[in-house]
Amino acid sequence: MEVMQASAKGMGAEKIEQKQLKAAIPRHITEEVPIYVVHASGRVPLAGYKDGTVFHVVWIDRKFKLYDHG
């Protein structure tokens, strides 16, 4: 997945710690599951997790309040 390898600035992805999330985490996402935020230039960040080659979107961060974007 090319987006996962691109820079988080512009179009790309970044891995964040679950403790950074300000939203509830579904029970099926255990502590060891890494959370990624996918950025597409000029678009809303999508957060979720990977399962093999599939990226599962769990949160859509329209208001940029899911975590501190610093």
Wavefront OBJ file of the C-alpha trace (Angstrom):
o trace
v 0.000 0.000 0.000
v 1.840 3.078 -1.254
v 0.024 5.532 1.015
v 1.248 3.672 4.109
v 4.844 4.264 2.981
v 4.470 7.944 2.030
v 5.133 10.862 4.377
v 2.368 11.813 6.814
v 2.692 15.372 5.559
v 0.503 15.698 2.482
v -0.397 12.196 1.376
v 0.753 9.337 3.536
v 0.247 7.620 6.852
v 1.487 7.811 10.393
v 1.371 5.347 13.238
v -0.029 6.714 16.485
v -0.303 5.267 19.973
v -3.748 4.128 21.065
v -3.409 6.305 24.180
v -3.349 9.380 21.894
v -6.929 8.706 20.748
v -9.680 10.839 22.245
v -12.397 8.476 20.999
v -13.551 5.140 22.305
v -11.664 2.154 20.917
v -13.838 -0.791 19.827
v -13.317 -3.915 21.961
v -12.056 -5.993 19.042
v -9.018 -3.695 18.718
v -6.695 -5.017 21.403
v -3.798 -3.070 22.974
v -1.177 -4.541 20.658
v -2.976 -3.506 17.438
v -1.186 -0.495 15.924
v -3.352 2.432 14.846
v -2.559 4.302 11.643
v -3.847 7.621 10.383
v -3.976 7.895 6.596
v -3.686 11.369 5.103
v -4.613 12.276 1.558
v -3.569 15.749 0.496
v -6.392 18.168 1.294
v -8.689 15.431 2.586
v -10.018 14.248 5.923
v -7.700 11.929 7.929
v -8.885 8.332 8.229
v -7.780 6.300 11.240
v -7.851 2.573 11.682
v -5.758 -0.562 11.573
v -4.273 -2.989 9.084
v -5.160 -6.664 8.830
v -2.774 -8.098 6.289
v -3.214 -6.017 3.141
v -6.588 -4.592 4.216
v -6.865 -1.223 6.000
v -9.956 -1.023 8.206
v -11.216 2.544 8.690
v -12.571 2.935 12.217
v -12.597 6.719 12.593
v -13.041 9.606 10.158
v -11.459 12.692 11.714
v -13.463 15.449 9.971
v -12.996 17.976 12.773
v -9.372 17.029 13.532
v -10.291 16.152 17.129
v -9.489 12.436 17.202
v -5.983 13.111 18.546
v -3.612 16.048 18.896
v -2.353 16.608 15.349
v 0.570 18.744 16.592
l 1 2 3 4 5 6 7 8 9 10 11 12 13 14 15 16 17 18 19 20 21 22 23 24 25 26 27 28 29 30 31 32 33 34 35 36 37 38 39 40 41 42 43 44 45 46 47 48 49 50 51 52 53 54 55 56 57 58 59 60 61 62 63 64 65 66 67 68 69 70
